Amino acid sequence: MNYNLVEELTWRGMLHDIMPGTEEQLQKEMTTAYIGFDPTSDSLHIGSLVPIILLMHLEKSGHKPIALVGGATGMIGDPSGKSDERNLLDEATLNKNVEGIKSTLSRFLNFSSEENNAPVLVNNYDWMKEFSFIEFARDVGKRITVNYMMAKDSVKKRLSGEEGNVGMSFTEFTYQLIQGYDFHHLYKSHNCLLQMGGSDQWGNITTGTELVRRMNVGQEAKAYAMTCPLITKADGSKFGKSEGGNVWLDADKTSVYKFYQFWLNTSDEDAEKYIKIFTFLDKKTIETLTAEHKEMPHARLLQKRLAEEVTTLVHSKEEFENALKASNILFSKSFKADIKTLDEKTFLDVFEGVPQAEISKEELSQLNMIGALAAQTNFLASNSDARRALKENAVSVNKEKVKEDYQLSEDDLINNKYIILNKGKKNTYIIKVS
């Protein structure tokens, strides 16, 4: 083995529960392990980065990872950690989501590798679609008692009426059996001995290990379980959310600039924890970085390195450098020249939410500074407000101070269509020229 996986995950704070015998099995031989991904969307957000990184660690330590996309289980919905029933997805939406998730996973795991421990991608719909209800009830349902299923926390919470829960349908009750059958199927077809996932999955995963043993009586079937903690933020707010909602792994849902900013804006306490979980930096590097950060926290060394590593992992070195450039441009001494090097998409991401006014190229040639600030844009309440700001030397065009007699022209255009106006340090406006 390349390194002891359990030791590695433990110092990184990525181990929550582990079934006895799991570490010994991983030390003994190359072991196949799987994690399931729920196709509730056509992409994955940064909460899913933890199981992806778990599979990457598994592969790096010489074991064989299987990523399972839940095309069948996605039709039902996992009750774990949920207080009410999920809406069922139609087949077209589900298929689109499954393809989207496969595409995302392929950026992190090379499913076409020739290595002995090459990652494998499977969809449980492929083996569940032919299963008749009678066969399932007889072959699978017979093996696990209702008492065993009722004892699981995910079921108990839903049936107890806690947290405004409204009970549980038979459909969701069977979820742990279907997930358990996945483990049995992968045990038979891929000699898969270990299932991993988030700590909220412990009940479903242990049902799977039980089912593997009960459906393979006499074969001394071995099945193991391991979970990682659910990621939290030090202030108690939900991890993976920004003001605009989920932080996604696909640039068309969360731009690379915004993705980079999310990690850059992490608190000191969270950055110290996340750099172990979300990067592959070794222990010595992380300890040195953490010590340096504590000596000069204002330099935000941890946040900068965390943002660099995760953005490069998820997007690419080139995309990271573009996001870094965009972040630095706002404070650049050569702003006017530098801002023109940004592509339009990144420019719009940087200035998202900034008030905009649109004018034509003909209007631009006749636009004086009063009109640019008030009369034709309504950025400021009145022409006299504009005149006052100009007299106070508080106005800049593309970060360069201007007076009332300044004439805007096509030379001021960024990406041939934008001009940035500032009044003081805090008020920014964009003129879009079409």
N, C-alpha and C positions, 0 to 999 in steps of 0.2 A: 504494500500500500504506500502511496505517496506521502500521506500524513494521517494521523489519527483524527478522523472526522469528528468524533464526539468531543475530544479535547479542544479542537479548533472552534467548534460551535459554542462550547462552554465559555471560553474566554471572551468570545465575541458577544456574549449575552443572547445567543440565538437558540438556547436549549431550554425547553419548559418541562415536558414530561418525556420519559423514555422507559420502555418496557424492559424488564430484566432480561438479560441475554443479548440485547441489541448490540451493545458495544463489542461484546465478544464475537458476535457474528461478523460485524464489520471489520474486525481485526483479522479474522480467520481467512477470508477469501473475498474475491470480487463479488459484491452483492448487488442485485437489481432492486431498485426502490422506485416508488412512484408518488406523485402528487397530482391531485385533481384540480382543474380550473373550471369555474362555473361560467357558462356563456350567457351571463345576464346583459352583456353589452358586446359590441363588435371590437372592443379594445380592452386593455387592462390598465388599471391605474396603479399608482406607486405602492398601494397596499399589497398588490400582487408581486411586487418586486422582491419581497422577502422569500416567498416560496420559489421564485425563479432563481434567486441567489442560492437558496438551499440546494437546488438541483445542480447548479454550477459547482458548488463546493463538493457535492457528491461525486461529480465527474472528475474534478481536480484531484480528489483523494483516491482515484482509481476505481470507483464503483460505476455502475451503469444506471443512468437516470431514465425514467419514463415520465413523460408529461401526458396526462390524460385530460382531454377536453370533454366535458360532460354533456354531449349532445342528447343523451337519454335523460340523465338526472336534471338537466336544464329544463326539461319539460314539466318537472314536478316542483322544484324549488327546495333548497335546503332549509329546514326550520332552525338550524343552529344559530343562536344569537338573535333570532327574529321574534318580534312580539306578535306579528300577524301573518296571515297567509299571503304568499306572493301571487302576483298576477301571472297567469300562464302565458308563455310566448307562443305565437303561431309558428308554424314550421318554417316559413320563408325567413322570418326574423331570426329564428334560432340558427338556421343554416348560415345566414350572413354573419351572425355573431361567432359561430364556430370557425368559419374561415378567417375572420378578423383576428381571433385569438391565436390560431395556428400561425398566422403571418407574424404576429408580435413575438410569439415564443421562438420562432425561427431566427430572430435577431440575436438571441442569447445562447441558443443551443443548436449545434450543427447536426441536424437530423440525417444528413447525407454523408457523415463522416465514415471512414473505413476502419476506425479504431475498434479494438475489441470491446471497449465499453462505450461505444457510440450511443448517443441519446436516441430514444424512440418516441414517436408521437402517435397516440392512439385516440380514438373517439368511442366512448362506450355505447353510442347508438349502434355501432356496427355489430355488436354481439347481443344487444338487448332487443333490436327491432324484430327478430324472429321468435322471441320468447313468448309463448302463449301464457295467459294468466293462469291457466290450470297447471301448466308445467312449473311456473314460478312458485305458485302456492304449494305444490307438492314437493319440489326439489329444494327450494330455498326456505320458504315460510315454515316448513316442518322442522327446520334445524334450530331455530331460535325461539325461545318462549316469549310470550307477551310480557311476562314479569321482568325478563332480562331487558327488553326494549323499554319498558316503562321506567326502569331504574335510571335511565340516562338523564343527565341534567337538562339537555335540550328539550326532552319530552316532558320531564317533571315541571319545568318552569311554565311551559305552555299550558299544561293541564291544571296547574294550581290556581290559575286566574291572577297570578302576580303581574304587575306592570301593565295592567289593562289588557292582558291577553284574553283572547276570545276562544280558547280551545284550539283544537287541531284536527284537520281533516284526515281521513284514512290515507289519502294520497301522500300527505307529508309524513304521516306516521311510517309509511313503507320506505321512506327515503334511505334510512340507515341500512335496510336490507339490500336495496339496490346498490348502494355504495359498497356494502360488504361483499356483494356478489362480484363487483368489479375486481376486488382484491383476489377473490377465488379464481376468476377468469385469468387475471394476469399471473397468478401463481402457476396455473396449469399451462398457459401458453408462453410465458416468458421466464418462468422460474423466479418470479418476483417475490421477495421475502419480507419486504419492508414497505410500509406506507407512512408518509410524512405529511405534515400540514400545520395549520395554525392551531393554537391551544383550544380554540372553540370546537375543533374537529375531533377531539380526543374520544368522545363517545362513539361517533361514527366509525373512527379508525379501529377502536378496540372491538366493535361489533364485527368488523371485517376480519380481524385476526381470529376471532372466535369461530366465524363462519368457515374460514380456511381450514381450521382444525376439524370442525364437525363434518365438513363435506368431504374430507379426505382421511377418514378414520382408517387406522391400520397402516397408514403410510408414515406415521410419525411426522406429520406436516408441521413445519415451523413457520410462524408468521410473527412479525415484529412491528412495533409502533414507536414513532418519535414525533414530537411536536415542538414548534418554536412559539415564543410569546407573541401575543398580539401587540403591535407597536402603539405606544402611547406618547403623548406630549407631556412635558413637565408641568405645563399650566393646566392640564386636565382636558384641553380641547381636543377634538378629533384629529388624528394624524391623517395626512393625505388630502386635506381640504385647504383650498385657498379662498380668497374672496369670491372668485369666479366658480367655485365648486370643486369637483375632483381634479387632482393633478394626474393627467393621463400620460401613458408611455408613448403615445403617437403624437407627432408634431402637429397634425391637422386638428387635434382636439385641445392640446396644450402646447403652445409654441415653445421652441427650444429656449428662447429668451426668458419666458415666464417660468419654465421648468428650472432653469439655472437660478433665477431669482428666488424661487421657493426654497432651495437648499441654502442659498447665500444668506437668507433672512432667518435661518434657524437660530434659536437661543443657544447660549454657551452650553447649558446643561444638556440640551438635546443633541447638539453637534458632537459632544463627547461620546454620547451613546450611539448616534447614527453612523459615525465614521467607522465603527467596528462592524456594524450590521450591513451597511450598504456599499462598502468598498472591500477590495481584496488586499489592501495594504497590510503588511505584516505587523506583528505585535510591537517590535522594536520601533518601527517607523511611527506607528500611532502613539506610542508612549512618549517618544521624543517630541512629536507635534503637540501633544496635549500639554507637556511641560512648558514648551515655548509659548503656547497660547496663554497659559496661566501667568506667565511673566509679563506679557503685553497683550491683554485681552482686546484692547482697542484696535489692534491690527487684524483681528478676526481670522487668524491663520487657519483654525480648524474649519470654519465655515467656507473659506475660500478653497481649501483642499477638498473638502467634502463635495462642494458644488462642482469642482473640476472633475473629480473621479466619477461621480454619478452621471453627470451630463455626458461625459465621454463614453461611459459604459452603455448608456441608453441610446444616445444619438450618434456620436462620433467625435473624434478629436477636432475635426474641422468645424463641426457645429458648435462645439464648446468654445472654440476660439472666436467664432462669430458672436456668440452670446457675451463673451467676456469683453470683446471690442465694443459692443453696443452698450454694455454697462459702463465702461470707462469713458465713452464718448461724452456722456452728460457732464463729466468733470474735466474734459480735455481742454488744454490751453489752445489747441488748434481745432476747436469744435467745428468751425465752418467748413474746413477741408475734410475733416474726419467723418462728419455726418453724411457727407455725400458718398462715402464708400459703402454705406449700409444698403442692402437690397430693400425694396419697398415693404415687403412683409415684415422684416425685422424692425424697420423704421416705425411702422404702424403698431407693432407690439410694444415698442419702447414708449410710444406716446398714446397708448390706449386710454380712453376715457378723457383725454384732453379736449376741451371745446374746439369745434371746427366751424369754419365758415367757408362757403364755396363761392368763387368768383370766376369770371372768364379771363382769358389772356388779354382781350381788348380792355377790360376793366382794369387789369393790373397796370397797364401803361399810364392810366390816368389816376391811379390811386395814391393819394398822399398819406402821411402817417396818421392824420386825424381820422380819415376814412377807414384806414386799416385797423384802427383801435376801437372806433365807435360807430361812425355814421353808416358804414357799409357792412360791418360785422357784428355789431352789438356786443363786442367783448367787454367794453366798458360802458357804463350807464349813459354817458353823454360826451359831446365834443369837448366840453370844458374840462371833464375828468381826464380826457386824453391829452389835452393841451397842458394841464397841470403835471401829469406824469412825465411828459416830454421835457418840460422846464426843469423838473427835479432830477433829470438825467437817469430816470428809472426804467427807460424802455430800451430793449435791444432786439435786433433782427438777427436771427441765427446766432444768438449769444454775443453779438457785437453792439455796443451802445450806439444809439442814433439820436439825432436832433429832429425838430419839427420839419426841417427842410429836406429830410432824407427822401429820396424817390425810389420806391420799390421797382425792381426790373426783373427780367428773366434770369439775370446773373445770380439772383438770390434764391432761385428755385432749387430744391433738393429733390432728386429723382424726377426732375422736370415738372414737378407739380406741387411741392409743399414749401411753405415758408413758416419758420417758427418765430413767434413773437413772445417776448417776456416782459411783464411789468413787475419789477422787483424780482426777488428770488423765488417767490412762491407761485406766481400766476403765469401759466404758460397757455398759449393759444396757437392753433394751427390754421393757416390760410391754405385752402386747397384750390389750385388753379387748374381749370379744366378747359 
